[in-house]
Amino acid sequence: MKALKERILRDGKCFEGGILKVDNFINHQMDPILMKSMAVEFVRRFASTKINKVLTIEASGIAPAIMVGYLLELPVVFAKKKKPSTMENMLTTTVYSFTKDRNYDVCVSGDYLCPGDKVLFIDDFLANGNAAKGIIDLVNKAGAELVGMGFLIEKSFQHGGEQLRSMGVHVESLAIIESLDDCKIVLKE
Ligand code: 5GP
């Protein structure tokens, strides 16, 4: 998606270890106009997919997911990274965080992720695909069906996208970064 790619080149910053910082428009300050355009693009790319629920993971996935849910007029559920003591019918999985280098539990209530749901997952980044695989586990535990995964930014040099696609998941990424070597952002055409 042209507008996102241009913004990444303009405002994205590279950090050691293959991390891209997009705090200026996605992860800290947010650009709602760009966020809306990205959601419109997801709606276009998943137009032929039957969806009844949008799922994301807190915190950075919530903004794009709510925009997609708003456009599709569908409920949006976010998986939580801390287990609330009050959550009923809890489904959990463990995810390894590449940016924080540690495992964390992710949970969602089976009251909101239900058998038969056709789930579109939306998140900000796809790197090694650990968060995405955790989500697949939660969707399976709920007896729901994953119909697609949409990411604002995929870092193809970390191969999560390759793995998900080879598992047969319909993955759409709005910008694909091929390399961050030498702190230079190289985008896929
Ligand atoms: P994965 O589980 O695919 O390895 O990583 C996905 C998660 O890690 C995303 O939800 C995102 O929050 C975070 N992440 C991975 N790579 C980056 C990055 O380069 N920049 C930022 N800001 N977050 C990242």
Residues whose N, C-alpha, C, O or C-beta is under 5 A from the ligand:
A	BS01	5GP	G18 I19 L20 K21 V22 Y96 F98 T99 D123 F125 L126 A127 N128 G129 N130 A131 A132 G160
